[in-house]
């Protein structure tokens, strides 16, 4: 992978975590738009220009703007969200560990099958 691709993947991961961790829902939508734009840029740099442009048109142009419109129409109390965050922290940490354990187990089964040349053994 090139250096630009690694930086782009890191930016996508940081923005994806900020979608979850952001206290303000409008900021979460803006981070989601950054994730979509970063993924589209990654697809374009990998040679899948059509998929990258479709991702920008469909997801950023329609879905993210619709989410932003709905969130701005709602009256969300941010103080109530902070109180509920602490209550769900143990359950969410258990689910987090379970999902990433499954992800790394899957990666352990799939990636040893791939040789350094890129061909499946």
C-alpha positions as CSV (number, residue, x, y, z in Angstrom):
1,X,0.0,0.0,0.0
2,X,1.2,3.5,-0.7
3,X,1.6,6.1,2.0
4,X,-1.4,8.1,0.7
5,X,-3.6,5.1,0.9
6,X,-2.5,4.4,4.5
7,X,-3.2,8.0,5.5
8,X,-6.6,7.9,3.8
9,X,-7.5,4.6,5.6
10,X,-6.4,6.1,9.0
11,X,-8.6,9.2,8.3
12,X,-11.6,7.1,7.5
13,X,-11.1,5.1,10.7
14,X,-10.8,8.3,12.8
15,X,-13.9,9.8,11.2
16,X,-15.8,6.6,11.7
17,X,-15.0,6.5,15.4
18,X,-15.9,10.2,15.7
19,X,-19.3,9.4,14.2
20,X,-19.9,7.2,17.2
21,X,-18.2,9.3,19.8
22,X,-19.5,12.7,18.9
23,X,-21.9,14.3,21.3
24,X,-23.6,16.5,18.8
25,X,-25.7,14.5,16.2
26,X,-25.1,17.1,13.5
27,X,-21.4,16.7,14.0
28,X,-21.8,13.0,13.7
29,X,-23.5,13.5,10.3
30,X,-20.6,15.7,9.1
31,X,-18.1,13.0,10.2
32,X,-20.2,10.4,8.3
33,X,-20.0,12.6,5.2
34,X,-16.2,12.7,5.7
35,X,-16.2,8.9,5.9
36,X,-18.2,8.6,2.7
37,X,-15.9,11.1,0.9
38,X,-12.8,9.3,2.2
39,X,-14.1,5.9,1.0
40,X,-14.9,7.4,-2.4
41,X,-11.4,8.8,-2.6
42,X,-10.0,5.5,-1.7
43,X,-12.1,3.7,-4.4
44,X,-11.1,6.3,-7.0
45,X,-7.4,5.9,-6.1
46,X,-7.7,2.1,-6.4
47,X,-9.1,2.4,-9.9
48,X,-12.8,1.9,-9.2
49,X,-13.9,5.4,-10.4
50,X,-17.5,4.5,-11.1
51,X,-18.0,3.0,-7.6
52,X,-16.4,6.1,-6.0
53,X,-18.6,8.5,-7.9
54,X,-21.7,6.5,-7.2
55,X,-20.8,6.5,-3.5
56,X,-20.5,10.3,-3.5
57,X,-23.7,10.8,-5.5
58,X,-25.9,8.3,-3.6
59,X,-24.6,8.4,-0.1
60,X,-23.3,11.9,0.3
61,X,-25.8,13.5,-2.0
62,X,-28.9,11.7,-0.8
63,X,-28.6,9.6,2.4
64,X,-26.3,11.8,4.4
65,X,-28.3,15.0,3.5
66,X,-31.5,13.2,4.4
67,X,-30.0,12.1,7.8
68,X,-28.9,15.7,8.4
69,X,-32.4,17.0,7.5
70,X,-34.1,14.5,9.9
71,X,-31.7,15.2,12.8
72,X,-32.1,19.0,12.4
73,X,-35.9,18.6,12.5
74,X,-35.7,16.5,15.7
75,X,-35.4,18.2,19.1
76,X,-32.7,16.0,20.8
77,X,-31.6,16.8,24.3
78,X,-27.8,16.3,24.5
79,X,-27.9,16.1,28.3
80,X,-30.2,13.0,28.2
81,X,-27.8,11.3,25.8
82,X,-24.9,11.8,28.2
83,X,-26.8,10.2,31.1
84,X,-27.7,7.1,29.0
85,X,-24.2,6.7,27.7
86,X,-22.9,5.6,31.1
87,X,-25.7,3.1,31.7
88,X,-25.0,1.3,28.4
89,X,-21.2,1.3,28.7
90,X,-20.8,-2.3,30.1
91,X,-23.1,-3.9,27.6
92,X,-21.5,-2.0,24.7
93,X,-18.0,-2.9,25.8
94,X,-18.9,-6.6,25.9
95,X,-20.5,-6.3,22.4
96,X,-17.4,-4.5,21.2
97,X,-15.1,-7.2,22.4
98,X,-17.3,-9.9,20.9
99,X,-17.5,-8.3,17.5
100,X,-13.7,-7.7,17.3
101,X,-12.9,-11.2,18.5
102,X,-15.1,-12.5,15.7
103,X,-13.5,-10.1,13.2
104,X,-9.9,-11.2,14.1
105,X,-10.9,-14.9,14.1
106,X,-12.2,-14.5,10.6
107,X,-9.1,-12.6,9.5
108,X,-7.0,-15.4,11.0
109,X,-8.8,-18.0,8.8
110,X,-8.8,-15.9,5.6
111,X,-5.4,-14.2,5.5
112,X,-3.1,-17.2,6.0
113,X,-4.6,-18.7,2.9
114,X,-3.3,-15.8,0.8
115,X,0.3,-16.1,-0.3
116,X,2.7,-13.1,-0.5
117,X,2.2,-13.1,-4.3
118,X,-1.5,-12.5,-3.8
119,X,-2.6,-15.9,-5.0
120,X,-4.7,-18.2,-2.9
121,X,-2.9,-21.4,-1.9
